[in-house]
Amino acid sequence: MSKFFTYKGYPLVRCGEQIYYGYMSDPYVIWIQILAKKEVGGEQMVSKVRVVQLDTNEPNPMKAVVKNAERECGLYEALDIAGVWLEKALAN
């Protein structure tokens, strides 16, 4: 069994400029798209993201989007948004 990085107890899986946060077996998962980066101190840093809450039980990907937001922020802030959304969605 492979190990994943986790944040607040949920797995993070990255594929290129996309990050999936949460368990696919849960009713909801968060999809983070990295939209832009900027150079800071010689390193590429995320500067703009789209955070999308998906219903994993919806077979139609067009209807699976529960809510989304686009922010000019870094990855840590995007993960904080994702964490709050996921906790609220799974608590209901």
PANURO-994114 format. One record per residue (C-alpha): residue in three letters; chain; z, y, x; residue number from 1. Coordinates in steps of 0.1 Angstrom, whole numbers, plus 2048, in hexadecimal, padded with zeros to 3 digits. Layout:
N
  code  unit   zz   yy   xx  pos
   ALA     A    Z    Y    X  NUM
...
//
This chain:
92
  code  unit   zz   yy   xx  pos
   MET     A  800  800  800    1
   SER     A  7F6  822  80E    2
   LYS     A  80F  83F  810    3
   PHE     A  806  861  802    4
   PHE     A  814  883  80B    5
   THR     A  82B  88F  7EF    6
   TYR     A  837  8B0  7E2    7
   LYS     A  856  8B0  7CC    8
   GLY     A  853  88B  7C7    9
   TYR     A  82F  88A  7BC   10
   PRO     A  811  87E  7D2   11
   LEU     A  7F8  896  7E1   12
   VAL     A  7D5  888  7E7   13
   ARG     A  7BB  89F  7F8   14
   CYS     A  796  899  7F8   15
   GLY     A  784  8B6  809   16
   GLU     A  78C  8D6  7F7   17
   GLN     A  79D  8C4  7DA   18
   ILE     A  7C1  8B9  7D6   19
   TYR     A  7CE  8A2  7BB   20
   TYR     A  7F4  8A5  7B4   21
   GLY     A  807  88B  7A0   22
   TYR     A  804  867  796   23
   MET     A  7E3  85D  784   24
   SER     A  7F8  845  76F   25
   ASP     A  80B  863  760   26
   PRO     A  7FD  876  741   27
   TYR     A  7F5  895  757   28
   VAL     A  7EA  89C  77A   29
   ILE     A  7E2  8BD  78C   30
   TRP     A  7C2  8C4  79D   31
   ILE     A  7C1  8E0  7B7   32
   GLN     A  7A0  8ED  7C3   33
   ILE     A  79F  902  7E3   34
   LEU     A  786  91E  7DB   35
   ALA     A  789  934  7FA   36
   LYS     A  79A  935  81D   37
   LYS     A  7A1  951  836   38
   GLU     A  7A8  950  85B   39
   VAL     A  7CC  959  864   40
   GLY     A  7D6  957  889   41
   GLY     A  7B8  941  891   42
   GLU     A  7C0  928  875   43
   GLN     A  7AE  924  854   44
   MET     A  7C6  92A  837   45
   VAL     A  7C0  925  812   46
   SER     A  7BC  947  800   47
   LYS     A  7B0  93E  7DD   48
   VAL     A  7B5  920  7C7   49
   ARG     A  7AF  913  7A4   50
   VAL     A  7CB  8FE  795   51
   VAL     A  7C2  8E7  778   52
   GLN     A  7D9  8D1  763   53
   LEU     A  7C6  8B1  758   54
   ASP     A  7CE  899  73C   55
   THR     A  7CA  877  74D   56
   ASN     A  7C6  865  72B   57
   GLU     A  7A8  87A  721   58
   PRO     A  788  866  729   59
   ASN     A  771  885  726   60
   PRO     A  776  89B  745   61
   MET     A  76B  8BA  732   62
   LYS     A  788  8B5  71A   63
   ALA     A  7A1  8AA  734   64
   VAL     A  7A9  8CE  73F   65
   VAL     A  7CA  8D8  72F   66
   LYS     A  7CE  8F9  742   67
   ASN     A  7C1  90A  761   68
   ALA     A  7C7  929  776   69
   GLU     A  7B5  939  793   70
   ARG     A  7CB  94B  7AD   71
   GLU     A  7C7  95D  7CD   72
   CYS     A  7E3  94C  7DF   73
   GLY     A  7EA  932  7FA   74
   LEU     A  7EF  90D  7F6   75
   TYR     A  815  90F  7F4   76
   GLU     A  814  926  7D6   77
   ALA     A  7F9  910  7C6   78
   LEU     A  810  8F1  7CB   79
   ASP     A  82D  904  7BB   80
   ILE     A  817  90C  79C   81
   ALA     A  80C  8E8  79B   82
   GLY     A  830  8DB  79E   83
   VAL     A  83C  8F1  781   84
   TRP     A  81E  8E7  76B   85
   LEU     A  822  8C2  772   86
   GLU     A  848  8C2  76D   87
   LYS     A  844  8D4  74B   88
   ALA     A  828  8BE  740   89
   LEU     A  839  89D  748   90
   ALA     A  85A  8A9  739   91
   ASN     A  84A  8AB  716   92
//
